[in-house]
Amino acid sequence: MKNYLIAAFILVVTISATTLPSKYVSRTGHIHVESHSTYLDVVADNYQVYCEINPNTGLVKIKGLTKSFEFKLGAIDRAFNSDRFNLSEFAKFNFDGQVTNMTSIKFDKPGSYPIQVDGNLMIGSYIRKTSARGTLVVKNDGSLRTDTSFKIRIEEESVQTINQLMKQKLPSMIALDADKLGVSRDIQLELNASFRPRR
């Protein structure tokens, strides 16, 4: 009987050791955003991004606050975060996605793996289907590291709305000619995050 109990204990320990956590979580993900146009380059960083990966289902969640972005051009940063530039309609951003190459990633084996994620990026009521490619690193201590990048192409109608908002809100605040303001339809994003397992 004693031998059976010891064997059962070893089996439980072995199963527990090889079971993947329910999710990996990061609360300090970093998003880098760049948009370049003829007259204005917009470069911003957000270091307070929540990221979550489920190693069993491949579900990915990313969310954060728009106001947490820091712009390289200080005048735009101050304008963007002021009461006059009301961002209540776009206060949060979310990404819900799915890892599409789960079979090629070994979450229980240290190494570097290519990762592909498809999903929806939501900024306020604006929703954009997008895909991201990058690298997922499984470390020896069981933690993860991801480095991904993706490009979003905005519809012309949305660009016109953004440019009109900028022309209304920014010139008096940063002393720029309204005719020289404008964003590109192409926005490049990079996401870097370190994850810890959560049971």
C-alpha positions in Angstrom: 0.0 0.0 0.0 2.8 2.3 0.9 4.4 1.8 -2.5 1.2 2.6 -4.2 0.9 5.9 -2.3 4.5 6.8 -3.2 3.9 6.0 -6.9 0.7 8.1 -6.9 2.5 11.0 -5.3 5.3 10.9 -7.9 2.7 10.7 -10.7 0.8 13.8 -9.3 4.1 15.7 -9.0 5.1 14.8 -12.5 1.8 15.8 -14.0 1.9 19.1 -12.1 5.4 19.8 -13.3 4.5 19.3 -17.0 1.1 21.1 -17.0 1.2 24.4 -18.6 0.0 27.5 -16.6 -3.5 28.8 -17.5 -1.9 32.0 -18.9 1.2 34.2 -19.1 0.8 37.8 -18.0 2.7 41.1 -18.5 1.6 44.4 -17.0 4.6 46.4 -18.4 4.3 45.7 -22.1 5.8 48.3 -24.4 4.1 49.6 -27.5 6.1 51.7 -29.9 4.1 53.6 -32.6 5.3 55.5 -35.7 3.4 57.4 -38.4 5.3 59.4 -41.0 3.9 62.0 -43.4 5.3 64.8 -45.5 5.0 67.4 -42.8 4.7 65.6 -39.5 6.3 62.5 -37.9 4.4 61.0 -35.0 6.5 58.8 -32.7 5.0 57.5 -29.3 5.7 54.9 -26.6 3.4 53.3 -24.0 5.1 51.3 -21.2 1.9 50.4 -19.3 0.3 47.8 -21.6 -1.4 44.7 -20.2 -0.7 41.5 -22.3 -2.0 38.0 -21.8 -1.3 34.7 -23.6 -3.1 31.4 -23.0 -0.6 28.6 -23.8 -3.5 26.1 -24.0 -5.8 27.8 -26.4 -3.6 30.4 -28.1 -5.8 33.3 -27.1 -4.1 36.7 -26.8 -5.3 39.8 -25.1 -3.7 43.3 -25.1 -5.1 46.4 -23.5 -4.1 49.8 -22.3 -5.0 53.5 -21.9 -4.5 55.9 -24.8 -3.4 58.6 -22.3 -0.4 56.5 -21.3 1.3 57.2 -24.7 4.3 59.4 -24.5 5.1 61.4 -27.6 8.7 62.2 -28.7 7.6 65.7 -29.5 6.9 67.2 -26.1 4.5 69.8 -27.4 2.3 67.1 -28.9 2.6 65.0 -25.8 1.3 67.9 -23.7 -1.5 68.7 -26.1 -2.5 65.0 -26.4 -2.9 64.6 -22.7 -4.5 68.0 -22.0 -8.2 68.6 -21.2 -8.6 70.5 -24.5 -7.8 67.4 -26.5 -10.7 65.3 -25.4 -9.9 61.6 -25.9 -12.8 60.2 -24.0 -14.2 58.5 -27.1 -10.8 56.8 -27.6 -9.8 56.3 -24.0 -8.8 52.6 -24.3 -7.4 50.3 -26.8 -7.8 46.5 -26.9 -6.5 43.7 -29.1 -8.2 40.2 -29.0 -6.4 37.7 -31.1 -5.4 34.1 -31.7 -2.0 32.5 -32.2 -2.3 30.7 -35.5 0.8 28.6 -35.4 0.3 27.0 -31.9 1.6 23.6 -33.0 5.1 25.0 -33.7 5.5 26.6 -30.2 6.6 24.5 -27.2 5.7 26.6 -24.2 7.4 24.0 -21.9 10.7 23.9 -23.9 13.2 26.8 -23.7 13.9 28.2 -27.1 13.0 30.9 -29.7 9.9 30.4 -31.8 8.3 32.4 -34.6 4.8 33.5 -33.7 1.8 34.7 -35.8 -1.2 36.3 -34.3 -4.5 37.3 -36.0 -7.2 39.4 -34.4 -9.1 42.6 -33.9 -7.6 45.9 -32.7 -10.2 48.2 -31.1 -9.6 51.8 -30.3 -12.8 53.2 -29.0 -15.5 52.2 -31.5 -12.9 51.8 -34.3 -12.2 48.1 -35.1 -9.4 46.9 -37.4 -8.6 43.3 -38.4 -4.9 42.9 -38.2 -2.1 40.4 -38.1 1.2 40.5 -36.2 4.4 38.5 -36.7 7.3 38.2 -34.3 9.3 36.0 -32.0 8.4 34.3 -28.8 11.2 33.2 -26.4 10.6 30.6 -23.8 13.2 31.2 -21.1 14.8 28.6 -18.8 12.9 29.9 -15.7 9.6 29.4 -17.4 8.9 33.0 -18.3 8.3 34.3 -21.8 9.5 37.2 -24.0 7.7 38.4 -27.1 8.8 40.9 -29.8 6.2 41.5 -32.5 5.5 44.1 -35.1 2.5 44.9 -37.3 1.3 47.6 -39.7 -2.2 49.1 -39.7 -3.5 50.9 -42.8 -6.3 53.4 -41.9 -9.2 54.1 -44.3 -9.0 57.5 -46.0 -12.2 58.6 -44.3 -10.7 57.9 -40.9 -7.5 59.8 -41.8 -9.6 62.8 -42.8 -11.4 62.7 -39.4 -8.0 62.5 -37.5 -6.5 65.3 -39.6 -9.6 67.6 -39.0 -9.4 66.9 -35.3 -5.6 67.8 -35.3 -6.2 71.0 -37.2 -8.9 72.0 -34.7 -7.0 71.2 -31.5 -3.3 71.4 -32.1 -2.2 74.6 -34.0 -2.9 77.0 -31.1 -1.2 74.7 -28.7 2.0 73.9 -30.5 2.3 76.8 -33.0 2.1 74.8 -36.2 0.5 75.8 -39.4 -2.7 73.8 -39.7 -2.1 73.1 -43.4 1.1 71.3 -42.4 -0.6 68.9 -40.0 -1.5 65.4 -41.2 -1.0 61.7 -40.4 -0.1 58.8 -42.8 -2.6 56.1 -43.5 0.1 53.6 -42.5 0.9 53.2 -38.9 3.7 50.9 -37.7 3.4 49.3 -34.3 5.9 47.2 -32.3 5.0 45.3 -29.1 7.6 44.0 -26.6 6.7 42.3 -23.4 8.0 39.9 -20.7 5.5 37.4 -19.3 5.2 35.5 -16.0 3.2 32.3 -15.7 -0.1 32.4 -13.8 -1.8 29.3 -12.6 
